[in-house]
Amino acid sequence: MKILVKRAIINYKGCRFQLVDEECLAILSEKFENWAWNYLKIPKDGVFIDIGAHVGRYTIPIAKFLNKGIVVAVEAAPENYFALVKNVKLNRLNNVLVFNIAAWKEESNLTLHFSEYSGRHTVKGSSNSVHRVLARPIDSIIAEYGIKRVDMIKIDVEGAEIEVLEGMRKTLEKFKPNLLIEVFCKNADRVYKFLKEINYEFEEIPKSRTYNMFYLFCYARRATC
């Protein structure tokens, strides 16, 4: 069954996707995080950064929508990364930069702990199956590639959200993009503190909360006279 799933290609939002496991069938369905599309508003010439891109549930449709913009997709797990690259090619997209790295607060090498589910690998857990992965701050990628604007960033990194945010402080202060962040409950206070430091407003998204996490929609605080 697992081999058949890996070979399967399905359609979601008018795009084609190669799968890596059965969890992809749930992730690439209309019911999964269906509220997210209400927040992922990006102009057609904009820049979207997808951190924890998995196989491209958000990367692929958004890249297809952007006619003059680009998507920067970051995925640490090798199998997910290769499927993501395949899905970019399947959809004949030429406006996606894909990085097989972990977004982090500094350049380093981290241990990625594999889960039995492709969407739950993490650098903040423990498992018997591990992989060493290069880690980089998003700020360094933005500088290296000369990216001149950032409109929206999605972060889904299974508990490493504060380290990812710390590695994009310059990007947030300069471009003030909107953020959609998966926050583990145990990290909530640190995330709130960071967002307040950079003058961001935030709100919990209704229906996103589970027993251990929830999503925040965040936006730069408007200056007042």
N, C-alpha and C positions, 0 to 999 in steps of 0.2 A: 504493500500500500504506500509506504513512504517513498519508494522509488517512483511509483506512478505519479504521486503528487508532485515530486520534484520535476518531472518531465512535463507537467501540465502547464498550459498557458490559458489564462482566463481574461475576460474583459471586465473592466471597471471604469466607469465614467468615460467611456469611449476610448479607453487606452488598453493596451495589451500588457499582461504581466506574467512572467515566469515565477513559479512558486519555489519555496525551499522546504516547506513542511505544511502540515495540516492547519496550523495556526494561521497561515496566510489566507486560507479560505474565509476565516472569520474577519481578519483585518481588512481584506479586500472585499468587503460587503457594504451595502448601503447603511446598515444598522450600526456598524462600528464607528464610534465617535462622530455620529452624523451631525452633531452640533458644531464640530470644528470648522466646517466650511462657512459658517456665519461670521467667523473671526478672521479667516485667512483672506483678507481683502488686499490685493496688490495691483497697482497700475500695470498696464500692459508693457510698459518700458521699465518696470521696477526690478528689484533684486530681492530674491527670497533665499534665506539660508535655512536648510533643513538638517538639523543636528539629531542624529539617530534616525536616519532616513529609511532604514530597514530595506525593503525591496522597492520602495518608491511610491507608496500610497499617496503621498502629498507631492513629492518631487515631480512625478511624471505628469499628472493632470495640470499642475501649475505651470510647468515648463511648456506644455502644449498651449496653454492659454497666453503666455507671454510672447508677444510677437517681436519685441525689441529688447526685452529684459533677459535676465539669466537666473538660474538656480544654482546655488552652491550646496551640494549634498554631501554630508559627512556620515560615514558608516564604518564602525570599527570591526565588526565581525566579518571574516573573510567570505564565508558562504553567502551572507546577505549582500555584501559588496559586489560579488561576482554576478548575482542575480540582478542587482540594481543596474550595473553596467549593461547587462543583457537587456534589461527593460528599456533603458535609454536607447539602445540600438533598435530594439523591436519597434519602437515608436518613432524612429527616425528623427530624433531630437539632436540638435547641434548647439543648444544653449544651456547645457548642464555641465558643471564642473564637479566631478565625483572624487572624493578623497577617502581612501581606506586608512583612516586614522581615528583616534579618539580625541574629541575636543576636550581641552583641559586648561588649567590655569598657567601652565608653563610647558616648555618642551622637555619631554622625558620619554621613557618607555614604561608602559604599564602592563599589568597582568589582567587580561580579559577573562572573566569566568563565564563559561558557557552554561546556559540553561538547556533543558530539554525542549524549550520553546524558543523559536528564532527571534521573537520580539522581546526577550527578557534577559539577554546576555548583559553583563554588567562588570564594570571595573571596581565596584564597591561591595562585592559580595564574596562568596567562597564556593568552590566546587572542585570536583576531582578532575574536571576537564578544563584546561586553561590554554591561553595563547598569548604570547607577548605582542603588544601592539604599540606603534609609534603614537605619541600624544603631542598635540600642538594647540596653542591658543588660537582662537578664531581671529584675534587681532593680527597675528602674524600672517595668516592667509590673506586677509584683506589688504595688508600692506604689500605682500609679495606680488599679488596679482593686480595691484593698482585699482581695486574696485572703488568707484567714486560715490556710490550710494548704497544704502541698505534700507529696505522698506519693511520687511517682515522677517522674523526669526521664529522658528518652531524648535523647541527643545524637548526631547524625550530620551533621557539617558539613564533611566533606571537607578536613580538615587545620586547621580553625580552632578546634579543641576547647579549647585553653588560653585563648584570648581569650573564648570563651563562658563557660568556668568562672570566669574573673576577673570577668565581669559578673554573676555570680549568687552571689558570695561571701556576701552578707548573707542571701540566701534559704537557702543551704546551712547556714549557722551557726544560723539561727533555727529552721528546720523540719526539718532533718536528713533529707531525703528519700533514698531509694535512687536510685542512678544506673546507667544503662546507657549506656556511652560508646564510640563508635567512636574508636579512637586510631591515628593514623598512627605508624608505628614511629619516625620521626625526631623525634616530639614526646613520646615515652614518658617520658623522664626528667623533663621539665618538668611533665607531668601527674602523675606520681608525687609529685613535690616539692609541688605544690599540694595534692593530696589529703592528704598527711601533715600539711601546715600546718593544715588544718582538721579534723584528727583523724578521717580516714576510712580504713577498711580497704578493700582492693580485691583482686580476683582475676581473672585472665584466664579468659575463657570457653573451655572446650575446643571445638575444631572451628571457632572463629571466625577463626583466624589465616589471613591470606593473605600474599602476598609483601611487602606494604607496610603492612598494618594488622591490627588485632585489636580485640576488644571487651573492656572491663572491666565487671564488676559491682561496684559500690561501695556501701558502707553506713557510717553513722556508727559510730565506735568506742564501745563501751559503757564507761561509767565503772566503774572498779573501786575497791573499798573499800581 
